[in-house]
Amino acid sequence: MAIAYDAVTDPGYIGTTTSPHAFNHTCTGSDRKLFVAVQTQNTAPGSDVITGITYNGVAMTKVSDMAYPTNNGIWYDLYYLDAPASGTNS
């Protein structure tokens, strides 16, 4: 089966240090896999602030995280979930 692009949800710049942050995304189709990529900037370089991501209450699996450039406080995180619930969920 070929990989097909479904949809993207961009909550935009949140601009706050409070958590958790939540927004809705809609998953459709069959044989679904959901990826979530996050960029954050931490005021304490060397420390990733993302501790976990869920979709519809199900914990997603962390693929990777990295600071770039090193020690400037900007972090990139990537998570995935196999067979996420279809429909619109938080």
Buried (B, 14 or more C-beta within 10 A) or exposed (E): EEEEEEEEEEEEEEEEEEEEEEEEBEBEEEEBEBEBEBEBEBEEEEEBBBEEBBBBEBEBEBEEBEBEEEEEBBBBBBBBBEEBBEEEBE
